[in-house]
């Protein structure tokens, strides 16, 4: 069975997602699309130049929306023209217009698979994609707090001197300023981090802030972020294409709050198999609800 992925947006993020897929051999065909067709064609050509150097053969096609009809997943990675914005919600007017342009073209191709959104503000745009496409909520998801969770694992791992892969737990809420580390879910070797800290003075708020501000630190230095989000996206694509039923923190539909928001969910071939709401503390629950209100307000402001 041919594993086919469409990527809309051939900028830093979309191109790095394609690069990750090719180098890791996670799919058989990539369809790369961009409003700047020359750019998409160039990215595709460079990826094809790697064909003799990679372990698996991946076919790369550029600028053909008709090729999306039998794709398993489409990644939406359209970005704003101006990248240096500290609050991702500032990008909404521009990215919303771009999404309203590309989603009807996706539907017109006959596509019926899973839509995975990267475009910021991630939670809001994911909801707009679902509403515009009319697809079931399970078939539309966003990368959400998957990158923020990876950042948290780095911060915690560096503080305690552990490999980040040994850290478990989640960042939840908006992929933005109202996100929070759900510290009650964070463990090292099965032990809660607060327990491991013992009597040592740990500035949890400072660590939370380091997680939230990680992307901005990178943006200020190099002008964009792409490696982390591309790798997180590749993991999600692998879970979908292999029907893995893996758990990742993504922007998924919360039926109770009626909003797309970052939370742990089981990811498989059809998208979100189910959401897994962890048992949060009273404070974390308040933070989750507050974050949902921020996302909802942003969606309503655009109507």
Backbone as CSV, one residue per row, in Angstrom:
resi,resn,N_x,N_y,N_z,CA_x,CA_y,CA_z,C_x,C_y,C_z
1,UNK,0.831,-1.188,0.000,0.000,0.000,0.000,0.879,1.256,0.000
2,UNK,0.653,2.148,-0.947,1.445,3.374,-1.075,1.050,4.389,-0.008
3,UNK,2.035,4.896,0.705,1.805,5.912,1.738,2.082,7.281,1.115
4,UNK,1.051,8.092,1.018,1.159,9.364,0.305,0.821,10.539,1.220
5,UNK,1.710,11.535,1.212,1.534,12.713,2.065,1.570,13.982,1.214
6,UNK,0.593,14.844,1.393,0.607,16.161,0.758,1.098,17.191,1.761
7,UNK,1.910,18.122,1.318,2.381,19.205,2.186,2.084,20.525,1.487
8,UNK,1.248,21.344,2.114,0.901,22.639,1.532,1.662,23.721,2.276
9,UNK,2.590,24.342,1.566,3.502,25.319,2.158,4.908,24.765,2.087
10,UNK,5.737,25.357,1.213,7.097,24.842,1.009,8.144,25.776,1.601
11,UNK,7.760,26.483,2.674,8.708,27.343,3.374,9.605,26.523,4.280
12,UNK,10.188,27.166,5.287,11.127,26.468,6.179,10.496,25.230,6.816
13,UNK,9.283,25.375,7.340,8.649,24.267,8.058,8.210,23.155,7.104
14,UNK,7.460,23.506,6.063,6.999,22.500,5.112,8.146,21.737,4.478
15,UNK,9.215,22.461,4.116,10.376,21.821,3.489,11.092,20.897,4.472
16,UNK,11.188,21.322,5.749,11.847,20.467,6.740,11.008,19.240,7.086
17,UNK,9.674,19.359,7.005,8.812,18.180,7.180,9.090,17.199,6.041
18,UNK,9.138,17.709,4.809,9.421,16.856,3.647,10.792,16.203,3.784
19,UNK,11.778,16.977,4.217,13.139,16.458,4.418,13.137,15.326,5.445
20,UNK,12.402,15.528,6.551,12.309,14.499,7.600,11.681,13.220,7.057
21,UNK,10.619,13.373,6.260,9.936,12.208,5.690,10.853,11.438,4.751
22,UNK,11.613,12.167,3.926,12.510,11.522,2.960,13.673,10.833,3.676
23,UNK,14.317,11.525,4.612,15.485,10.943,5.281,15.112,9.766,6.176
24,UNK,13.888,9.804,6.726,13.460,8.707,7.595,12.678,7.620,6.847
25,UNK,12.409,7.848,5.568,11.684,6.852,4.769,10.292,6.562,5.294
26,UNK,9.580,7.604,5.755,8.287,7.393,6.407,7.114,7.305,5.432
27,UNK,7.337,7.666,4.166,6.262,7.552,3.183,6.849,7.219,1.820
28,UNK,5.976,6.990,0.835,6.433,6.620,-0.508,6.328,7.764,-1.501
29,UNK,5.336,8.642,-1.290,5.110,9.769,-2.198,4.829,11.028,-1.387
30,UNK,5.461,12.131,-1.790,5.179,13.446,-1.205,4.708,14.369,-2.322
31,UNK,3.610,15.083,-2.072,3.126,16.113,-2.997,3.369,17.450,-2.309
32,UNK,4.261,18.259,-2.884,4.659,19.524,-2.281,4.029,20.685,-3.048
33,UNK,3.255,21.514,-2.314,2.542,22.617,-2.964,2.825,23.941,-2.275
34,UNK,2.881,25.015,-3.059,3.086,26.338,-2.504,2.540,27.363,-3.489
35,UNK,2.074,28.514,-2.967,1.599,29.564,-3.876,2.734,30.047,-4.772
36,UNK,3.957,29.955,-4.267,5.148,30.226,-5.070,5.579,28.901,-5.710
37,UNK,5.066,28.634,-6.897,5.293,27.328,-7.538,6.770,27.065,-7.825
38,UNK,7.504,28.129,-8.120,8.938,27.990,-8.389,9.658,27.446,-7.146
39,UNK,9.264,27.974,-5.997,9.881,27.537,-4.741,9.578,26.066,-4.467
40,UNK,8.313,25.666,-4.620,7.923,24.269,-4.393,8.672,23.341,-5.345
41,UNK,8.787,23.758,-6.617,9.491,22.942,-7.622,10.963,22.788,-7.251
42,UNK,11.571,23.876,-6.747,12.984,23.830,-6.357,13.199,22.925,-5.143
43,UNK,12.292,23.046,-4.165,12.396,22.176,-2.982,12.259,20.707,-3.387
44,UNK,11.302,20.429,-4.272,11.089,19.052,-4.735,12.310,18.530,-5.477
45,UNK,12.912,19.375,-6.309,14.091,18.969,-7.077,15.255,18.643,-6.153
46,UNK,15.438,19.482,-5.116,16.536,19.215,-4.189,16.299,17.935,-3.399
47,UNK,15.054,17.673,-3.031,14.728,16.420,-2.330,14.968,15.220,-3.235
48,UNK,14.674,15.369,-4.522,14.926,14.270,-5.471,16.426,14.055,-5.679
49,UNK,17.214,15.118,-5.499,18.674,14.992,-5.603,19.237,14.067,-4.533
50,UNK,18.478,13.885,-3.445,18.925,13.032,-2.344,18.623,11.560,-2.583
51,UNK,17.907,11.241,-3.656,17.382,9.884,-3.864,18.438,8.792,-3.781
52,UNK,19.629,9.042,-4.320,20.667,7.996,-4.324,21.393,7.909,-2.979
53,UNK,21.073,8.812,-2.062,21.787,8.874,-0.785,20.952,8.432,0.412
54,UNK,19.664,8.199,0.194,18.779,7.820,1.310,18.471,6.319,1.278
55,UNK,18.107,5.790,2.433,17.859,4.345,2.546,16.618,3.916,1.774
56,UNK,15.581,4.757,1.779,14.325,4.416,1.103,14.076,5.370,-0.053
57,UNK,13.355,4.900,-1.043,13.027,5.746,-2.192,11.699,6.443,-1.932
58,UNK,11.701,7.758,-2.015,10.482,8.540,-1.858,10.295,9.397,-3.105
59,UNK,9.159,9.257,-3.749,8.842,10.047,-4.940,8.332,11.416,-4.494
60,UNK,8.860,12.488,-5.101,8.440,13.843,-4.726,7.862,14.562,-5.942
61,UNK,6.601,14.979,-5.804,5.866,15.673,-6.872,5.602,17.105,-6.418
62,UNK,5.674,18.071,-7.350,5.415,19.467,-6.987,4.229,20.038,-7.747
63,UNK,3.477,20.912,-7.034,2.481,21.804,-7.648,1.343,21.133,-8.420
64,UNK,0.829,20.026,-7.898,-0.312,19.385,-8.563,-1.362,19.007,-7.511
65,UNK,-2.366,19.884,-7.334,-3.423,19.630,-6.352,-4.200,18.355,-6.656
66,UNK,-4.310,18.000,-7.941,-5.050,16.792,-8.321,-4.431,15.544,-7.703
67,UNK,-3.124,15.594,-7.414,-2.414,14.442,-6.833,-2.835,14.174,-5.383
68,UNK,-3.577,15.110,-4.789,-3.983,14.939,-3.389,-5.170,13.990,-3.230
69,UNK,-5.802,13.615,-4.330,-7.056,12.847,-4.235,-6.904,11.534,-3.478
70,UNK,-5.721,10.908,-3.588,-5.540,9.618,-2.900,-4.474,9.700,-1.804
71,UNK,-4.185,10.913,-1.329,-3.216,11.060,-0.231,-3.829,10.557,1.076
72,UNK,-2.992,10.027,1.943,-3.446,9.561,3.257,-3.583,10.727,4.233
73,UNK,-2.633,11.641,4.151,-2.588,12.794,5.054,-2.161,14.035,4.283
74,UNK,-2.696,15.172,4.677,-2.226,16.450,4.149,-1.769,17.298,5.330
75,UNK,-0.546,17.810,5.216,0.001,18.714,6.217,-0.209,20.140,5.719
76,UNK,-0.822,20.966,6.546,-1.028,22.366,6.173,0.002,23.204,6.923
77,UNK,0.944,23.753,6.154,2.068,24.495,6.723,2.226,25.847,6.043
78,UNK,1.091,26.512,5.802,1.168,27.846,5.196,1.513,28.836,6.301
79,UNK,2.464,29.729,6.021,2.911,30.649,7.062,2.658,32.089,6.704
80,UNK,2.758,32.976,7.706,2.590,34.406,7.434,3.825,34.955,6.742
81,UNK,3.694,36.109,6.127,4.840,36.731,5.452,5.842,37.268,6.471
82,UNK,5.341,37.720,7.648,6.224,38.233,8.699,6.291,37.217,9.826
83,UNK,7.502,36.758,10.151,7.632,35.680,11.126,7.864,36.151,12.559
84,UNK,8.502,37.303,12.752,8.894,37.712,14.103,7.737,38.314,14.888
85,UNK,6.854,37.440,15.355,5.743,37.870,16.198,5.742,37.008,17.448
86,UNK,5.773,37.672,18.604,5.893,36.932,19.867,4.615,36.175,20.188
87,UNK,3.463,36.789,19.907,2.182,36.134,20.155,1.662,35.574,18.833
88,UNK,1.495,34.239,18.795,1.080,33.587,17.550,-0.302,34.041,17.068
89,UNK,-1.125,34.553,18.005,-2.470,35.010,17.629,-2.428,36.206,16.676
90,UNK,-1.288,36.918,16.666,-1.140,38.066,15.767,-1.113,37.642,14.292
91,UNK,-0.846,36.372,14.048,-0.745,35.876,12.669,-2.110,35.526,12.072
92,UNK,-3.155,35.556,12.891,-4.441,34.967,12.522,-5.059,35.514,11.240
93,UNK,-5.133,36.832,11.086,-5.810,37.398,9.910,-5.182,36.889,8.612
94,UNK,-3.849,36.863,8.593,-3.131,36.446,7.379,-3.259,34.949,7.111
95,UNK,-3.050,34.144,8.145,-3.077,32.698,7.938,-4.495,32.180,7.717
96,UNK,-5.475,32.838,8.334,-6.882,32.449,8.130,-7.259,32.613,6.659
97,UNK,-6.844,33.721,6.050,-7.140,33.975,4.638,-6.480,32.916,3.753
98,UNK,-5.248,32.533,4.089,-4.525,31.521,3.312,-5.227,30.166,3.391
99,UNK,-5.699,29.819,4.594,-6.393,28.543,4.799,-7.719,28.515,4.033
100,UNK,-8.442,29.633,4.041,-9.703,29.704,3.291,-9.481,29.528,1.790
101,UNK,-8.267,29.815,1.360,-7.929,29.651,-0.053,-7.564,28.201,-0.387
102,UNK,-6.760,27.557,0.493,-6.263,26.217,0.156,-7.239,25.078,0.473
103,UNK,-8.032,25.211,1.549,-8.914,24.100,1.935,-9.924,23.735,0.828
104,UNK,-10.603,24.710,0.197,-11.504,24.345,-0.900,-10.799,23.620,-2.049
105,UNK,-9.530,23.965,-2.294,-8.766,23.281,-3.350,-8.451,21.835,-2.956
106,UNK,-8.215,21.631,-1.664,-7.985,20.265,-1.162,-9.252,19.430,-1.351
107,UNK,-10.390,19.985,-0.943,-11.672,19.281,-1.055,-12.003,18.991,-2.517
108,UNK,-11.726,19.956,-3.389,-12.012,19.796,-4.822,-11.202,18.659,-5.443
109,UNK,-10.052,18.333,-4.845,-9.219,17.245,-5.384,-9.837,15.871,-5.138
110,UNK,-10.805,15.812,-4.194,-11.410,14.523,-3.825,-10.750,13.897,-2.612
111,UNK,-9.873,14.642,-1.957,-9.166,14.141,-0.769,-10.145,13.768,0.344
112,UNK,-9.871,12.634,1.007,-10.748,12.201,2.097,-9.998,11.660,3.290
113,UNK,-8.717,12.020,3.392,-7.893,11.498,4.484,-7.862,12.389,5.708
114,UNK,-6.699,12.418,6.368,-6.516,13.181,7.608,-5.821,14.501,7.289
115,UNK,-6.298,15.578,7.897,-5.635,16.874,7.765,-4.889,17.185,9.052
116,UNK,-3.596,17.443,8.914,-2.746,17.762,10.061,-2.239,19.193,9.905
117,UNK,-2.626,20.059,10.806,-2.284,21.472,10.696,-1.096,21.869,11.565
118,UNK,-0.190,22.645,10.947,0.932,23.255,11.668,0.716,24.760,11.785
119,UNK,0.049,25.336,10.781,-0.112,26.788,10.663,-0.616,27.432,11.953
120,UNK,0.038,28.526,12.350,-0.336,29.260,13.568,-1.347,30.372,13.294
121,UNK,-2.141,30.755,14.307,-2.228,30.139,15.638,-2.862,28.745,15.530
122,UNK,-2.101,27.735,15.913,-2.410,26.340,15.560,-3.824,25.887,15.937
123,UNK,-4.232,26.124,17.168,-5.536,25.633,17.633,-6.681,26.300,16.870
124,UNK,-6.560,27.621,16.703,-7.599,28.390,16.009,-7.696,27.972,14.545
125,UNK,-6.551,27.900,13.884,-6.536,27.535,12.460,-7.031,26.100,12.255
126,UNK,-6.699,25.206,13.173,-7.193,23.817,13.072,-8.718,23.799,13.101
127,UNK,-9.293,24.609,13.982,-10.759,24.682,14.068,-11.349,25.281,12.787
128,UNK,-10.696,26.284,12.244,-11.166,26.899,10.993,-11.097,25.894,9.841
129,UNK,-10.040,25.080,9.818,-9.905,24.048,8.784,-11.049,23.044,8.885
130,UNK,-11.354,22.617,10.115,-12.447,21.648,10.304,-13.784,22.246,9.869
131,UNK,-14.025,23.485,10.259,-15.289,24.132,9.901,-15.397,24.349,8.396
132,UNK,-14.299,24.741,7.756,-14.292,25.008,6.317,-14.430,23.725,5.509
133,UNK,-13.779,22.667,5.974,-13.790,21.392,5.234,-15.059,20.587,5.484
134,UNK,-15.636,20.739,6.686,-16.782,19.912,7.050,-16.389,18.493,7.412
135,UNK,-15.088,18.218,7.509,-14.608,16.888,7.885,-14.965,16.597,9.344
136,UNK,-15.089,15.313,9.719,-15.301,14.972,11.133,-14.142,15.510,11.978
137,UNK,-14.419,15.847,13.224,-13.376,16.369,14.105,-12.185,15.418,14.211
138,UNK,-12.441,14.119,14.180,-11.362,13.143,14.330,-10.359,13.188,13.179
139,UNK,-10.809,13.649,12.009,-9.948,13.669,10.819,-9.144,14.959,10.670
140,UNK,-9.371,15.899,11.575,-8.647,17.176,11.529,-7.991,17.399,12.888
141,UNK,-6.684,17.539,12.887,-5.962,17.799,14.131,-4.803,18.746,13.857
142,UNK,-4.259,19.315,14.918,-3.107,20.199,14.787,-1.940,19.666,15.598
143,UNK,-0.747,20.143,15.282,0.436,19.710,16.036,0.344,20.179,17.492
144,UNK,-0.433,21.235,17.725,-0.750,21.646,19.104,0.458,21.822,20.006
145,UNK,0.424,21.165,21.163,1.499,21.314,22.143,2.548,20.207,22.050
146,UNK,2.617,19.526,20.908,3.619,18.458,20.760,5.038,19.023,20.814
147,UNK,5.263,20.165,20.162,6.590,20.791,20.210,6.850,21.380,21.590
148,UNK,5.833,21.998,22.192,5.991,22.573,23.532,6.334,21.482,24.553
149,UNK,5.725,20.306,24.364,6.015,19.180,25.252,7.459,18.719,25.077
150,UNK,7.942,18.712,23.831,9.348,18.356,23.573,10.278,19.375,24.237
151,UNK,9.879,20.649,24.185,10.682,21.698,24.844,10.699,21.494,26.353
152,UNK,9.535,21.131,26.903,9.460,20.876,28.342,10.403,19.728,28.718
153,UNK,10.417,18.685,27.909,11.278,17.531,28.202,12.756,17.926,28.155
154,UNK,13.093,18.833,27.229,14.473,19.337,27.178,14.797,20.121,28.448
155,UNK,13.920,21.052,28.834,14.151,21.903,29.999,14.276,21.060,31.274
156,UNK,13.350,20.131,31.448,13.366,19.268,32.644,14.589,18.350,32.623
157,UNK,14.861,17.772,31.454,16.021,16.881,31.320,17.322,17.594,31.647
158,UNK,17.462,18.834,31.145,18.689,19.599,31.416,18.796,19.954,32.900
159,UNK,17.690,20.288,33.519,17.704,20.677,34.935,18.120,19.499,35.821
160,UNK,17.542,18.317,35.564,17.810,17.155,36.410,18.989,16.304,35.917
161,UNK,19.512,16.629,34.724,20.633,15.853,34.177,20.209,14.533,33.576
162,UNK,18.970,14.468,33.025,18.439,13.265,32.400,18.322,13.473,30.886
163,UNK,18.326,12.363,30.160,18.000,12.389,28.737,16.542,12.842,28.600
164,UNK,16.257,13.822,27.722,14.864,14.281,27.558,13.893,13.153,27.211
165,UNK,14.390,12.091,26.570,13.512,10.961,26.207,13.037,10.197,27.443
166,UNK,13.714,10.413,28.572,13.323,9.741,29.819,12.275,10.534,30.597
167,UNK,11.949,11.718,30.100,10.941,12.559,30.758,9.580,12.275,30.126
168,UNK,8.576,12.060,30.947,7.209,11.905,30.435,6.355,13.046,30.982
169,UNK,5.234,13.297,30.316,4.339,14.367,30.767,3.950,15.261,29.614
170,UNK,3.139,16.281,29.911,2.545,17.075,28.837,2.501,18.564,29.138
171,UNK,2.672,19.337,28.060,2.273,20.734,28.056,0.887,20.726,27.429
172,UNK,-0.053,21.460,28.018,-1.432,21.442,27.536,-1.943,22.852,27.263
173,UNK,-3.097,22.932,26.616,-3.707,24.209,26.301,-3.291,24.717,24.931
174,UNK,-3.388,26.012,24.767,-3.069,26.677,23.497,-1.600,26.496,23.149
175,UNK,-1.307,26.324,21.844,0.075,26.416,21.393,0.361,27.913,21.286
176,UNK,0.611,28.522,22.443,0.753,29.974,22.502,0.936,30.427,23.934
177,UNK,0.615,31.674,24.182,0.916,32.302,25.464,0.149,31.710,26.650
178,UNK,-1.032,31.129,26.428,-1.820,30.613,27.557,-1.571,29.126,27.840
179,UNK,-0.584,28.541,27.162,-0.239,27.137,27.436,0.301,27.002,28.856
180,UNK,0.350,25.766,29.372,0.907,25.534,30.703,1.492,24.129,30.765
181,UNK,2.519,23.985,31.591,3.063,22.650,31.853,2.170,22.001,32.894
182,UNK,1.604,20.856,32.562,0.792,20.110,33.535,1.771,19.320,34.402
183,UNK,2.340,19.999,35.420,3.404,19.398,36.231,2.969,18.099,36.904
184,UNK,1.682,17.961,37.184,1.200,16.731,37.836,1.377,15.509,36.937
185,UNK,1.577,15.744,35.611,1.751,14.612,34.672,3.228,14.315,34.409
186,UNK,4.124,15.191,34.873,5.541,15.069,34.511,6.283,14.139,35.470
187,UNK,6.898,13.111,34.892,7.636,12.129,35.698,8.998,11.817,35.074
188,UNK,9.886,11.302,35.914,11.185,10.777,35.484,11.301,9.373,36.060
189,UNK,11.359,8.389,35.195,11.431,7.009,35.665,10.246,6.618,36.513
190,UNK,9.094,7.200,36.201,7.883,6.870,36.939,7.698,7.664,38.212
191,UNK,8.689,8.470,38.564,8.578,9.278,39.790,8.237,10.716,39.450
192,UNK,7.279,11.331,40.140,6.923,12.728,39.866,8.138,13.633,40.036
193,UNK,8.280,14.633,39.160,9.457,15.512,39.233,9.523,16.265,40.562
194,UNK,8.379,16.632,41.096,8.368,17.359,42.376,8.976,16.490,43.480
195,UNK,8.718,15.202,43.416,9.254,14.247,44.392,10.770,14.121,44.228
196,UNK,11.225,14.068,42.971,12.659,13.955,42.690,13.415,15.199,43.129
197,UNK,12.750,16.338,43.043,13.397,17.598,43.424,13.707,17.625,44.915
198,UNK,12.910,16.900,45.688,13.131,16.834,47.138,13.075,18.199,47.782
199,UNK,14.090,18.499,48.590,14.125,19.789,49.293,14.822,20.880,48.477
200,UNK,15.312,20.523,47.299,15.983,21.507,46.453,14.991,22.578,46.002
201,UNK,15.448,23.809,46.000,14.582,24.918,45.553,14.483,24.888,44.030
202,UNK,13.306,24.620,43.534,13.069,24.580,42.093,12.109,25.705,41.733
203,UNK,12.525,26.532,40.790,11.659,27.621,40.331,10.803,27.072,39.182
204,UNK,9.657,26.479,39.546,8.799,25.845,38.544,8.250,26.867,37.547
205,UNK,7.938,28.072,38.040,7.410,29.129,37.165,8.448,29.525,36.119
206,UNK,9.730,29.558,36.542,10.818,29.907,35.612,10.973,28.827,34.542
207,UNK,10.840,27.559,34.949,10.926,26.451,33.981,9.746,26.500,33.013
208,UNK,8.574,26.796,33.541,7.366,26.942,32.719,7.578,28.040,31.675
209,UNK,8.165,29.145,32.130,8.427,30.284,31.254,9.465,29.940,30.180
210,UNK,10.456,29.136,30.545,11.492,28.711,29.586,10.884,27.850,28.485
211,UNK,9.901,27.039,28.848,9.200,26.216,27.860,8.388,27.103,26.915
212,UNK,7.610,28.008,27.507,6.740,28.886,26.724,7.549,29.801,25.801
213,UNK,8.688,30.284,26.293,9.474,31.250,25.528,10.528,30.639,24.617
214,UNK,10.612,29.314,24.607,11.654,28.645,23.816,11.611,28.996,22.341
215,UNK,10.419,29.023,21.776,10.263,29.328,20.358,10.668,30.749,20.038
216,UNK,10.314,31.682,20.935,10.648,33.089,20.723,12.167,33.293,20.767
217,UNK,12.844,32.578,21.672,14.311,32.665,21.753,14.949,32.244,20.427
218,UNK,14.419,31.177,19.836,14.951,30.689,18.558,14.643,31.684,17.439
219,UNK,13.398,32.186,17.418,12.989,33.159,16.399,13.888,34.388,16.388
220,UNK,14.214,34.892,17.567,15.050,36.087,17.660,16.451,35.843,17.120
221,UNK,16.935,34.618,17.287,18.294,34.298,16.851,18.424,33.983,15.374
222,UNK,17.484,33.192,14.831,17.631,32.757,13.433,16.489,33.175,12.517
223,UNK,15.400,33.718,13.097,14.326,34.253,12.257,13.175,33.314,12.002
224,UNK,13.330,32.039,12.351,12.242,31.071,12.195,12.548,29.847,13.056
225,UNK,11.553,28.992,13.269,11.770,27.691,13.912,11.294,26.619,12.939
226,UNK,12.027,25.534,12.823,11.592,24.490,11.884,12.009,23.074,12.267
227,UNK,13.193,22.891,12.832,13.645,21.529,13.127,12.724,20.805,14.103
228,UNK,12.410,21.486,15.206,11.580,20.849,16.236,10.196,20.508,15.734
229,UNK,9.527,21.487,15.100,8.158,21.246,14.644,8.123,20.236,13.502
230,UNK,9.143,20.248,12.644,9.191,19.279,11.547,9.357,17.859,12.087
231,UNK,10.178,17.709,13.113,10.395,16.386,13.712,9.137,15.902,14.437
232,UNK,8.475,16.829,15.156,7.219,16.479,15.839,6.166,16.064,14.813
233,UNK,6.102,16.777,13.694,5.142,16.457,12.634,5.437,15.095,12.024
234,UNK,6.713,14.809,11.813,7.106,13.501,11.255,6.659,12.359,12.159
235,UNK,6.762,12.568,13.475,6.325,11.534,14.438,4.810,11.311,14.317
236,UNK,4.063,12.408,14.201,2.606,12.299,14.067,2.227,11.633,12.749
237,UNK,2.920,11.989,11.675,2.644,11.377,10.370,2.922,9.880,10.410
238,UNK,4.009,9.505,11.071,4.338,8.083,11.198,3.246,7.348,11.970
239,UNK,2.720,7.971,13.023,1.648,7.359,13.821,0.390,7.155,12.980
240,UNK,0.090,8.143,12.117,-1.091,8.040,11.249,-0.883,6.975,10.182
241,UNK,0.249,7.049,9.475,0.499,6.145,8.344,0.658,4.688,8.771
242,UNK,1.160,4.476,9.992,1.356,3.101,10.471,0.232,2.635,11.384
243,UNK,-0.807,3.489,11.538,-1.940,3.170,12.419,-1.431,2.731,13.792
244,UNK,-0.537,3.556,14.349,0.205,3.156,15.544,-0.590,3.208,16.839
245,UNK,-1.661,4.042,16.880,-2.372,4.278,18.149,-1.407,4.767,19.232
246,UNK,-0.552,5.705,18.839,0.403,6.317,19.769,-0.235,7.536,20.420
247,UNK,0.224,7.860,21.623,-0.310,9.016,22.339,0.629,10.218,22.171
248,UNK,0.065,11.322,21.685,0.807,12.582,21.532,-0.085,13.737,21.989
249,UNK,0.533,14.818,22.495,-0.266,16.006,22.806,-0.483,16.812,21.527
250,UNK,-1.709,16.890,21.070,-2.041,17.566,19.809,-3.212,18.519,20.020
251,UNK,-3.453,19.362,19.027,-4.657,20.198,19.042,-5.805,19.315,18.560
252,UNK,-6.607,18.856,19.506,-7.735,17.973,19.206,-9.017,18.598,19.748
253,UNK,-10.136,18.153,19.228,-11.435,18.709,19.603,-11.821,18.302,21.011
254,UNK,-12.143,19.288,21.838,-12.657,19.030,23.183,-14.171,19.198,23.110
255,UNK,-14.875,18.093,23.214,-16.336,18.083,23.054,-17.035,18.922,24.125
256,UNK,-16.496,18.917,25.333,-17.128,19.659,26.422,-16.956,21.170,26.263
257,UNK,-15.749,21.577,25.876,-15.468,23.011,25.754,-15.731,23.540,24.346
258,UNK,-16.015,22.626,23.409,-16.334,22.997,22.018,-15.215,23.808,21.372
259,UNK,-14.001,23.297,21.524,-12.848,24.016,20.985,-11.702,23.030,20.712
260,UNK,-10.853,23.375,19.747,-9.611,22.625,19.523,-8.573,23.145,20.500
261,UNK,-7.925,22.232,21.214,-6.980,22.640,22.257,-5.963,21.520,22.500
262,UNK,-4.752,21.891,22.924,-3.687,20.913,23.152,-3.976,19.985,24.307
263,UNK,-3.994,18.682,24.018,-4.290,17.646,25.017,-3.765,16.311,24.497
264,UNK,-3.466,15.358,25.387,-3.010,14.048,24.919,-4.120,13.328,24.158
265,UNK,-3.748,12.699,23.042,-4.733,11.967,22.232,-4.070,10.761,21.589
266,UNK,-4.887,9.744,21.333,-4.422,8.537,20.639,-4.518,8.803,19.141
267,UNK,-3.385,8.644,18.436,-3.327,8.947,17.002,-3.140,7.669,16.193
268,UNK,-4.029,7.481,15.200,-3.964,6.313,14.321,-4.293,6.691,12.893
269,UNK,-4.584,5.695,12.058,-4.785,5.915,10.623,-5.883,6.923,10.304
270,UNK,-6.947,6.933,11.116,-8.070,7.850,10.833,-7.942,9.183,11.561
271,UNK,-6.769,9.426,12.170,-6.568,10.674,12.898,-6.653,10.468,14.395
272,UNK,-7.525,11.237,15.058,-7.670,11.138,16.519,-8.618,9.991,16.846
273,UNK,-8.066,8.938,17.427,-8.868,7.777,17.823,-9.679,8.121,19.076
274,UNK,-9.023,8.763,20.041,-9.704,9.245,21.243,-8.802,10.238,21.969
275,UNK,-9.405,11.115,22.746,-8.616,12.029,23.576,-8.502,11.428,24.968
276,UNK,-7.395,11.755,25.642,-7.136,11.206,26.972,-6.920,12.355,27.942
277,UNK,-7.960,12.787,28.578,-7.857,13.915,29.505,-7.211,13.441,30.804
278,UNK,-5.974,13.882,31.100,-5.332,13.442,32.344,-6.049,14.012,33.560
279,UNK,-5.816,13.399,34.703,-6.396,13.911,35.944,-5.549,15.098,36.393
280,UNK,-6.043,16.291,36.172,-5.289,17.497,36.485,-5.586,18.001,37.895
281,UNK,-4.683,18.806,38.429,-4.937,19.454,39.722,-5.968,20.566,39.481
282,UNK,-6.504,21.106,40.553,-7.508,22.173,40.432,-6.920,23.380,39.698
283,UNK,-5.660,23.716,40.016,-4.999,24.857,39.365,-4.814,24.593,37.867
284,UNK,-4.359,23.370,37.535,-4.138,23.019,36.123,-5.455,23.012,35.344
285,UNK,-6.500,22.561,36.000,-7.817,22.553,35.363,-8.279,23.971,35.049
286,UNK,-8.018,24.892,35.957,-8.352,26.294,35.732,-7.540,26.855,34.567
287,UNK,-6.260,26.486,34.501,-5.388,26.958,33.420,-5.865,26.425,32.064
288,UNK,-6.327,25.191,32.061,-6.841,24.563,30.826,-8.094,25.292,30.342
289,UNK,-8.997,25.548,31.279,-10.248,26.260,30.948,-9.952,27.690,30.464
290,UNK,-9.000,28.349,31.123,-8.633,29.718,30.744,-8.029,29.732,29.340
291,UNK,-7.210,28.742,29.034,-6.589,28.646,27.712,-7.651,28.420,26.639
292,UNK,-8.633,27.589,26.970,-9.739,27.330,26.034,-10.500,28.624,25.735
293,UNK,-10.651,29.473,26.749,-11.353,30.744,26.549,-10.571,31.675,25.623
294,UNK,-9.248,31.649,25.731,-8.384,32.470,24.860,-8.568,32.037,23.397
295,UNK,-8.563,30.726,23.165,-8.718,30.185,21.806,-10.104,30.529,21.253
296,UNK,-11.125,30.315,22.075,-12.512,30.597,21.656,-12.691,32.073,21.312
297,UNK,-12.103,32.956,22.138,-12.208,34.402,21.891,-11.567,34.770,20.556
298,UNK,-10.439,34.133,20.253,-9.751,34.405,18.975,-10.588,33.948,17.796
299,UNK,-11.238,32.793,17.929,-12.106,32.282,16.846,-13.289,33.231,16.654
300,UNK,-13.916,33.624,17.739,-15.085,34.511,17.677,-14.740,35.905,17.147
301,UNK,-13.501,36.348,17.401,-13.102,37.689,16.940,-12.997,37.760,15.429
302,UNK,-12.880,36.604,14.797,-12.713,36.556,13.343,-14.033,36.391,12.608
303,UNK,-15.122,36.198,13.333,-16.406,35.938,12.691,-17.057,37.238,12.248
